[in-house]
Amino acid sequence: MNRSILKGMYDVHVHCGPSTANRAVDAAEMLKLAEEVGYAGFVVKDHYIPALLGTKMVDKHLGNGTCKVYGCLVLNNSVGGLNVNAVDKARQMGTAMVYLPTVSSKTHIDGHKDSGFVGGAGSSDVEEEPIVIADENGNLNPKAVEVIEYLAKHDMVLATGHGNEIEVDATVKKAFELGMKRVLVTHPHYQVGATIEDMKRWAEMGAYIEINACVFKDSGSKVEAVVDLSVAKEMIDACGVDRIIIDTDYGQAVNGSPIEGMYNFVNALEKHFGITEEEINIMTKENPRKLFNFQ
């Protein structure tokens, strides 16, 4: 696949510095790399600090106008958890989307107790207080409902975070029950424990389903590459290209450039499964534009 495929892409899940984690590039460096290949835009995610504080300045002062830089808010303990006040201020600052808890979710913490890996951020002097997004019966945390109600009212983008299948299912159902139009299911094939049938059901409800390059084997990733590449093909086949968003989740220092991560991944999809340029364009350009209403 020719490198021209990168022109017009959006990567809506990039981990850039500055961060408490060791990152390959900061947001300004990422912008320069993205401009060189013709990206239309990218979204910077940080598990702990609202990334949009830096991305607004990078976008305003350093760009040449061809590539937009967006930030998002992740509702972990460092911003008060399921804190609708933080969501309100992030909206006023122009956040691209709001994540339910990731590294502060009980599901994430329980799943990483043995590895010690919590968002790649190194040590902390403050112990994480696990946030339960929904109980085992699918009853959502009332504070999560409050956040979803706010997002629905303001037509914002919700990302489901690092909950388990029950939590994600409850989140997606509540979001559409409340009239939300913009929902992205965070890498359901990784950490969440969702089945292909779960993903298909959420897609049919109207959610977009994320495929994040960095967790797949045989795609060049050197961190957390534990998922068979064939799973990506299964997800595309089950949910349809119109419901899939491919991004990278790159930024880890050892993984290097998120741009190269994206290029290697889409090439792997073409090489192994015959995914076409037209299909890649839908999943990396058209679908992000529709979900985020990018101009």
Secondary structure, DSSP 4 states (H G I P E B T S, - for coil): --GGGGTT-EEEEE--BSSSS-BS-BHHHHHHHHHHHT--EEEE--SSS-THHHHHHHHHHT--SSSEEEE-EE-SGGGTSS-HHHHHHHHHTT-S-EEPPSTTBHHHHHHTTTT--STT----SS---PBPSB-TT-PBPHHHHHHHHHHHHTT--EE--S--HHHHHHHHHHHHHTT---EEE--TTTTS---HHHHHHHHHHT-EEEEEGGGBTTTT--SS--B-HHHHHHHHHHH-GGGEEEE--B-BGGG--HHHHHHHHHHHHHHHH---HHHHHIIIIIHHHHHHT--
